[in-house]
């Protein structure tokens, strides 16, 4: 296969790190330059470094030969996080650096290479009966630790411990000139990376930066003992105001480790996608691992009896996952959540969804497409609890104004809801529409799922309307004071910053990367 024009220019890099670690074939260059949204621009080459030394050599090579660098983790961005519309771009495939370097259960930290997936980390920590406070997004089978710390992420553990960035202790960062910067306690010569705060918090500068301030080589995260007793609560509500009231109060009281809610449309999409057979297969993981097999078998029988008809079609629902040290504490938390739900006007239903989700926390990434093979695209905003109802009301009004357009182009929209710690409510509208899948979808979604779905033709008209609606959702949420994860090249981060923080960030970026070589154009338009 013909090499790109930059192929020969990469010979000095191949001499330094090995030719096998550099991909220049057309398919790889296209694949690594596209994200879930469809935003795409082929890279000049994909560099799969295996060590910090390789990474330093690659960064220095880029500086010497006028390339820009874009770090890419699991490739699950939907905000253009690693899609750089510049020529002479090297994609750093950080997934090639996936080793777990140290598990220290005496000092309670774990150090991993940035390309380690959350699933791999979770499985490595299980025998030690420890976990990180935030222990991964639902996409953790592919999402990497470094990618999540760059983009920030929510889900497992977020109900009590916040987002991914809240669990990191320190980094090893390769700066744009090839220097290696260590943060936290490890910034001191001879110290181990056991503590985050030693002088000004340099670690925090490199969280949520979209990989724009330097390339994450390793990350150190806090450890917690695993809470062995689990429970789940599911509730349904007639409207989102009642649902939000219940979720926000559970959040404020820190009763659940993790939670998510659905609007009626997204709930129906999930029910359409999944099957009771798959539910019981997932539940089998819990039965096999349970200390009390009788309890696990009773749970399995209860889930089977409930089937998939336990959620009223027009209801909003929320699902809470509880983890405590003792069975009594887990039962008490579940009872308190049930009381909160009743006080908000909600009704408790069978806890099938939290049970099966917790049983297999990192499932296949098939939700990257719709149940019939549609394209899928989320957008989100983080608001204070006091603004959640107002913000979602505004989004619903936007969709009502665009109902005819959505009907014309067969655009379906739903919403997912969650929260972080005690003080943040998350609204995530999602779109489904008939459109052609790209290479990233086809190499990520399971083949058996792709075989059963429609092969839709290219649909630029519908896609354009989805992108317009996505932009209007962002502006609507922004008008309600929203902030965002996964800023990438989508969310208007720089546009709406006050001048002092904006100038500090600009000065910092000029100091760390004066030539603008590391992920140029990221952190919002």
N, C-alpha and C positions, 0 to 999 in steps of 0.2 A: 504494500500500500504506500502511495506516495507520501513523503513527509512534507510538512508545512515549510514555508520559507525559513522559519526560525530553526529548523531541524539541525542544520550544520552548526549554527551558532551555539547549540547546546552541547557540542562535543567537549568543551572544557569542563562543564558540569558533570557529564558522564564519566570523565576521567576522575573526578573527585569522589563521586558517590556510587558510581556503577551505572552502566547503561540500562540495566534491567529495572532500575527505579524511575525511569523516565518514559512516559507514554506519549507518543506523538501521532498515533493513528487517528484517523478522522472521527471514528465513532467515539473514542474516549474523549477527544477534545470537545466534541459536541455535548456528550453526556455530562461532563463535569462543568460545563458552562451553562446549565439550565437548572431552574428550581421548580417547585411544585406549582407556582403561579403561572408558569409558561414563559416568564422572563428568561431570556437566553442570549448568550454571546459566546461563541466557541473560544476556548483558551488556546494559547500557543502550544502548551504542553502541560501534562500532569506529572507532578513530581511526588513520588511516594517515599518520603524520607523515613528511615527506620530508627533514628537516634537523634539526640540533641546535636551531636557532632555533624551529622548529615544536614540537619536543619540550618545550622550556622553556616556551613559551606554553601548551601543553596541561597541563603539570604545574602551572603557576600557576593556570590556570583551574580545575582540579580542587580546588585548595586554597581558592580563593575561593568555589566553588559546591558544596562538600560532596560531591564525588565521590571514590571510591577508584580507584586505577590498577592495572592488571594488565598487565605486559609479556608479549607472546607472540611467540615466534620462528617456527619452522617448524610449530608446532602438533603436535609429535610426542611430547609428554609422555604417560606412562602412569601418573603418580603424582599427578595433580591439580595439577600445577605452576602452571597459570594458571587453574584453575577456582575462581573466588571465589564463595562462596555469600552474597554481600552485595548488597543493592540499591544502585542508583546507582554501578554499576561501569563504568568506561571501559576497554575492552581496547585496549592500545597494540599495533597490528599492526606490529611492528618489521621484518617482512619488506619493508615499503615503504622502509626505509632500507638499501639493499643495495649501496651504491657502494664500490669500492676506491679509497681516497683517496691512498695513496702506496705505491709499491714502491721501496724504497731498497736496492739491491744493493751499495752501497759500505759503508753502516753496518749492513746485514743486518737490516732489519726491514720489516714491512708493516703499514699502518694501514688498517682497513676500518670502514665503518659496521656497527653491530651486527647488522643484518638480512642481511648478505652470507652466502650459502650457502657451505659448504665446497667444493662442486663448482665454483662460480663462482670462488672464490679459487684453487683448484687449477689451473683452466684459465688464469687470468690469470698465474699464476706460471710455468707450463710454459715459455713462450718464453725466460724468464730463467734456466732451469736451476737454479731454487731451489724450496724448499718450506718450510713450517713444520715443526717437529719432530713434533708431533702434527698430522696434516693431515685429520682428520675422522672421524666415525663412518660406518658403512656406509650410514646414512640421509642422507648428506651432500648428496644431490640436493635435499633439502628442509630439512634441519637447518641452523640459522644459527650463525654464530660466537658471537654474543651469547648465544643460547639454550644452546649447549654450555658456554660459560664460566659461565653462571648455574647450570645443572643439573650440570655436569661430564659428561664423556663419554670413551669409550675406543674405540679400534680402530686406525686407520691410524697407524703410528708408535709405538703404545703399547708395543710389545715392548722398545724401547730408550729411549723418551723419556717414558713415563708417560702421564698423562691430559691432557685439554685444558687444564686450569688450569696445568699445568707449562710450557706454551709461551707464555703471555701475558707481555708486558713492561709494559704499562700500559693504563689506561682513561681515557676521558672519561665521567664519570658525571653525570647530572642528578639532583640530590637532591630530596627531597620538597618543598622550598620554592622550587625552580626554580634554585638555585645550581648552577654547573657545577664539578665537582671533577675535577682531573687528577691521575693517580697516576704513580709512577715518576719518572724523570728529568724528565719534562715538567711535574712539579709545580713545578719551579723556573722562574721567569719567564725566557723567552728560550731555554730548553733544548729540544732535540728529544727525542722519546720513544724514545731508543736503549737505555736500560738500566732495569732494574726496581728495583734496590735503592738508595735514597737516603734514609737514615733508616729509621724503622719501615716495614714493608712494607704500605702502604695498598692496593696492588694485590690482595694476597691476601685482604683482607677482602671484596672484591666478587666473588671467585670462589666458586662452589659455594653462593651465597647465595639461589638461587632467585629472584633479582630483588627480594629483600626489603629491601635496604639502599639501593637507588637504581636508576635506570634506566640501563642501559648504552647510551650513544650511539655511541661508537667504541671499538675495541680495537686495540692494537698487539701484534703477535706477532713472535717471533724467526724468522729465516730460516736455512736450512742449504743447502749445495749438494746437488743431486740426485745420488744414487748410481745410476749408470746400469746396472750389472750386476745382474741378478736371477736368483734361483733359487727353487725351491719343493720342499718335502718334505712328503709325506703319510704318516701311520702309522696302523695299526689295532692295537687291543688287545682282549683278551678281557674286561677289567674296568677299572673306573675308577681303581683304585689304580695300575695300571701306567701308564695314560694320564697321570695327575696327576704321577707320578714323572718321566716324560719331559718333560712340559711345564714343570714347576718347574725342572728342571735346565737346560733351554734358556733359561728366563727368567733364572736366576742367572748364566748365562754370556753373556747379551745377544747371542745368535746370530741372532735373527730380528727383523725390524722389526715384524711383526704375526703373530698366531696366533689360531686359534679351534679349539675341539674340539666334538664332538657326542656325545650319548648315542645309543644305537641308535634310539630313537623319533624324535628330532629329525632324525637323519640320514635316516631313512626318509621323513619329511615333506618334507625338501628334495628328495630324489630324486623323490618323487611330483610336486612342484611343477614342477621344472625339466625341461628336455628337452635331448637332445644337440644339436638344432637351435639352441636358444638358446645353449648353451655355445659352439658354433662361431661364432655371430654375435658373441658377446662376444669370442671369441678373435680375430676379424677385426680388432678395434680394435688389438690388439697386433701383428698381422702388418703392418697398414698403417703403424704408427708405428715398427717395428723398424729399427734400423740394419743388422742382419744378417738380411735377409729369409729366407735359406736356413734359418737356425736356427729362425726363427719358423714357417716352413712345416713343418719337421720336427716341431716341437712340436705344431702343429695336427694333423698326421697321427697322431701318437702318441695325442693326446687322442681323436681320432675312433676309433682302433682299440680304445682302452680302453672306449669307450662309457660306460654308466652302471652297469655291473655289477662295478666294481672294488672296492667296499666290501662285505665280508661283512655279511649282514643283522643279525646279533646283535652286531656289534662296536662298540666305541667308536673314534672316530677323531679325529686332530688334524692340522692343516694349517698349515704354517709358511711365511711369505713372507720371503725374504732379499733384502736390497739392499746391495750393496757397491760400492766404487770400481773394483775390477778383477775380471775373470773368475776369476782364481785365488783371490781372497779369497772370492768367492761360492761357488765350488766347495768350498773348504775348510770354510766354514760349513755347507754342506749335508752334507758328509761327517761333520762333528762331530755334527750333529743325528742323522744316521743311526746313528752309534755309540751315542749316548745312548739312542736308541729301542731298539736291540738289547739294550743292557745292562738296560733296564727291562722287557724281555720283549715288546716291540712288534715288529710286522712292517711293513716299508716297502711301500707300494703306489704305483700311478701317481699323480702329482701334479696330477691334473686340476683339483681344486677350488682350490688356491692359484693355479694358472695362469690359470683363467678369472676368478676373483675379482679378481686384480690387474689383469687386462686391462681390466676395466670396474669401477673401484672404487666408483662411485656409481650403482648400478643403480636401476631403478624401485622404488617402495615397496610392491610387491605382497605382501611378506611380512607386511604389517600384517594380513592375513587368512590363514586356513589354505588349503591347496591345493584344498579343495572349497567354499570360501566361509565356513568356520567363523570365529567370533570368535577372536582371539588376544590373549593377555595375558602379558607377562613379569613377573618379579620377580627380585631379585638380591641378592647379598651379596658383599662383598669381605673376604677373610680372608688371614692370613699363610699361606705355603706349608705350614707345619707343622700347620695346622688344616684343610687342604682336604679330606682324605679323611674325617676325623671329621665335618665339617660336612655333606658330601654324603651320608655314611652316614645321618645323622640325617634328612635330607630324604627319602631313599629309604624309611626306616622310617615316616615320616609318610604317604607315599603308599601303602605297603603296608597301613597301618591303614585307609585310606580307599578301598581298591580297590573295594569293593561300591558305594559312592556314585559313584565315577567311572564304573563300568560302567553303573549305573542311568541316569545323566544323559549318557552318551556323552562324558565328559570325558577327553581325551587329554593327557598331560603328558610333556614331554621336558626336555632341558637343554642349554644351551650353556656352554662354558668358555673362558676366556681369561686373560690376565695383564697386569700393567702393570709395566714396568721390571723390576727384579730382585727385588721384595719383596712383590708383591700377586697373589693368585690370585682369580679371579672365577668365581662359580657363578651361573648364570642359569636357573632353572627357567622353563618356559613352559607355558601352558595353551592348548588348543584345545577349543572346544565349539560345538555347533550353536545359533546364536542370530542374531537380527536385527542387521544392520549399521546403524551410525548414519551421519549425514551426513558426518562426518569421513572415515570409511572410503570412502564413495562419491565424495568429491571428491579423494581421494588415490590410491587404487588405479587402475591403468589400466583404461579402459573395456573394452578387449578381454578383460581378465582377468575383470572383473565379469560379462560376458556369458556366460562359460563356467562360472561357479560357481553353486552352489545359492543360492536366495533363502530362507533359513531364517526361520521365524516367530519372533516374540518368545518367549523362553524364560527367564522370570524365575527358575524353580526351579533350573535348571542354573547360571544366572549367580550366584545367591546362594551356591551351593556353591563355585563358583570363587572368589568373593570371600572366603569363609570359609577355603578352603584357602590362598589367597594370604596372608591374615593369619597363618595358622599357619606357613607357610614363613618369613615374616619373623621370627616369634618363635623358630622353630627355629634359623635362621641367627644371630639375635641372641644366643642362648644359647651360641654358639660364638665370640663376640667379633666378629661381622661389623660392618662399617660399609657405607655406601651412597653411590652417586651418586643424582642425581635425587630428592632427599629429598621435594620437593613438599609435599603434604599427606598423604602416606602413611606414610613411615618414621618411627619414634618417636625422632627426633633429640633434641628438647628433653627428653623423658621420661628418657632415660638419661645425659644429660650430668651430670658432677660439678658441684657448686654454683659453684665459682669461674668456670669458663668460661661457664656458663649466665648468671650474673649480669653478667659482662662483656658478653656478647652482648646481653642485655636493655638494659643501660645504653647500649650503642652504638646500638641501634635507637631507644631513646627520644630520644637526642641527634640522630640523623639524621632521624627521622620521628616527632615527638612525637604527632601526631594519628593515626598508624597508617594512612596513606593508600596506601602502596606495598605491593601484594600482601599484604594482611592475611590471616593464617591460614596462610601458607606456612612452610616449614622444619619441617614435621611437626606432628602434633596435640599 
